[in-house]
Amino acid sequence: MDISIKQNNNKVELAGALVADNLDQALVKVKQLIANSDANKKIEMSFSGITKNNSICIAFILCCLRYAKLLNRQVILINFSKELNDLLDIYNLASVIKVR
C-alpha cells in the first residue's frame, strides 16, 4: 500500500507495502502529521494498492481516520476504494471524511 498524506506544504509519503515491520513507524509519522496539522484546514489522504481483503491496510486506514476524528480534523480521501465505505459507517467515521 502506498500512502500520501498532506496539508498545504506538509506532506508525508510512505511508498511500498505496509507490513508488520514498518507499520508502527508509518503510523507514528501519520499521527505526527495529523497532530501538527492546522485544525481549520482539511487533510488530504491517498491510499493506493488496497484490496478489501487486506486487513492490515484497512486497519491502518481506520486507525488514521479515528485519530483524525479524535483531534477533530477533517479528512479528504483521494483515490479511495468505494468498497470500504461500509466500514466507515460501522466505525462511525463517515462524519470525518469526504471522498474525492
Legacy VTK file of the C-alpha trace (Angstrom):
# vtk DataFile Version 3.0
C-alpha trace
ASCII
DATASET POLYDATA
POINTS 100 float
0.000 0.000 0.000
1.265 3.454 -0.875
0.251 6.372 1.320
0.291 10.098 0.661
-0.954 12.488 3.323
-0.696 16.245 3.036
-1.999 19.559 4.255
-0.673 22.596 2.418
3.097 22.046 2.185
3.331 19.474 4.971
3.439 16.080 3.352
4.160 12.505 4.350
4.648 9.918 1.636
5.176 6.297 2.505
5.658 4.089 -0.509
5.771 0.338 -0.608
3.945 -2.470 1.076
2.960 -1.966 4.674
3.948 -4.971 6.680
4.156 -5.585 10.400
7.813 -4.489 10.463
7.176 -0.896 9.402
3.518 -0.427 10.291
4.293 1.182 13.653
6.757 3.624 12.088
4.274 4.575 9.385
1.521 5.155 11.929
3.788 7.370 14.045
4.567 9.541 11.005
0.905 9.828 10.065
-0.140 10.669 13.625
2.559 13.362 13.819
1.286 14.987 10.648
-2.314 14.894 11.860
-1.391 16.262 15.298
0.680 19.092 13.793
-1.910 19.976 11.171
-3.996 23.141 11.098
-7.386 22.309 12.589
-9.084 24.784 10.244
-7.864 23.104 7.047
-8.639 19.683 5.638
-6.061 16.930 5.411
-5.793 15.031 2.121
-5.119 11.303 2.368
-4.494 8.964 -0.517
-4.103 5.215 -0.089
-3.403 3.063 -3.129
-2.847 -0.623 -3.638
-5.585 -1.625 -1.196
-7.942 -4.536 -1.520
-10.927 -5.031 0.749
-9.399 -8.325 1.888
-6.178 -6.692 3.055
-6.948 -6.423 6.759
-3.641 -4.754 7.699
-4.213 -1.911 5.243
-7.827 -1.492 6.303
-6.879 -1.447 9.988
-4.178 1.140 9.257
-6.620 3.420 7.409
-9.237 3.108 10.151
-6.623 3.921 12.783
-5.561 7.054 10.868
-9.162 8.195 10.494
-10.033 7.513 14.136
-7.028 9.575 15.220
-8.117 12.417 12.931
-11.603 12.219 14.425
-10.177 12.283 17.949
-8.390 15.546 17.098
-11.435 16.967 15.264
-9.672 17.110 11.898
-11.465 16.917 8.551
-10.020 14.475 6.033
-10.453 14.256 2.270
-9.796 10.762 0.942
-8.466 10.712 -2.600
-8.477 7.589 -4.786
-10.440 5.782 -2.111
-11.994 2.404 -2.738
-15.777 2.641 -2.502
-15.920 -0.873 -1.033
-14.569 0.445 2.269
-17.418 2.915 2.799
-19.379 0.357 4.839
-16.511 0.137 7.308
-16.573 3.894 7.762
-20.221 3.680 8.744
-19.623 0.768 11.103
-16.844 2.627 12.927
-18.757 5.941 12.895
-16.102 7.647 10.775
-18.237 8.871 7.893
-18.530 12.307 9.505
-14.741 12.720 9.474
-14.177 12.234 5.771
-15.154 13.352 2.346
-14.373 11.142 -0.626
-12.973 12.745 -3.745
LINES 1 101
100 0 1 2 3 4 5 6 7 8 9 10 11 12 13 14 15 16 17 18 19 20 21 22 23 24 25 26 27 28 29 30 31 32 33 34 35 36 37 38 39 40 41 42 43 44 45 46 47 48 49 50 51 52 53 54 55 56 57 58 59 60 61 62 63 64 65 66 67 68 69 70 71 72 73 74 75 76 77 78 79 80 81 82 83 84 85 86 87 88 89 90 91 92 93 94 95 96 97 98 99
